[in-house]
Amino acid sequence: MADDDIGETLGEAELVEGLERKKVSGKKIIIIGVGALVAVLVIVLVIMLFSGSDEEHVSENDAVLDQLAEDAAGHRADGEQATDKSAEELKTLFIDIPEQLYNLKTTGEGTSFLKATIILEIDRESFRKDIEAKMPRILDEFNVYMREMRPDDLNGAAGVFRLKEELLMRINQAVAPSRVKDVLFQKFIVQS
């Protein structure tokens, strides 16, 4: 009889162990399923965020900036409506910045300079006076940013493109609610 009790106990132990394995494998399946669902959701989210061309995003941002500039320029301090800026004709206009010489950051290997002639592109005559009045602020933004640039940062078309984008962002912050459409380099010489 003792042998029968031992056999029953061993059989029950194997049965309990088998049930526990099934529970563990069921939990693994649930965890894997949840992980796969999360991965699919992340992929869909990334695709949604980066879908569409960059030009569409830029044009949407330009439209928002235009509307903000019009709203800010269209209201006086006393609450009265000023002249309608939306009726202003859009055209391509340029503002010349005198030739600039920037001392670039080096790692003790001598000096390095950037000589640049920059032109700002705008699309409204009403922005011209505001931007010209804020030119000292624009030049200060250029100088502060350029002091941190290294000659290697300006290598190739990608380096120049990043510089243009950074300068454009800094200018638009400095002259808001007016807006500059583009930064154009007429002369761009790096001397190491």
Stockholm file with secondary structure:
# STOCKHOLM 1.0

chainA/1-192         MADDDIGETLGEAELVEGLERKKVSGKKIIIIGVGALVAVLVIVLVIMLFSGSDEEHVSENDAVLDQLAEDAAGHRADGEQATDKSAEELKTLFIDIPEQLYNLKTTGEGTSFLKATIILEIDRESFRKDIEAKMPRILDEFNVYMREMRPDDLNGAAGVFRLKEELLMRINQAVAPSRVKDVLFQKFIVQS
#=GR chainA/1-192 SS CHHHHHHHHHHHHHHHHHHHHHHHHHHHHHHHHHHHHHHHHHHHHHHHHHCSCHHHHHHHHHHHHHHHHHHHHTBCTTSCBCSCGGGSCCCCEEEEEEEEEEEECCSSSCCEEEEEEEEEEESCHHHHHHHHHTHHHHHHHHHHHHTTCCGGGGCHHHHHHHHHHHHHHHHHHHHTTSCCCEEEEEEEEEEC
#=GC SS_cons         CHHHHHHHHHHHHHHHHHHHHHHHHHHHHHHHHHHHHHHHHHHHHHHHHHCSCHHHHHHHHHHHHHHHHHHHHTBCTTSCBCSCGGGSCCCCEEEEEEEEEEEECCSSSCCEEEEEEEEEEESCHHHHHHHHHTHHHHHHHHHHHHTTCCGGGGCHHHHHHHHHHHHHHHHHHHHTTSCCCEEEEEEEEEEC
//
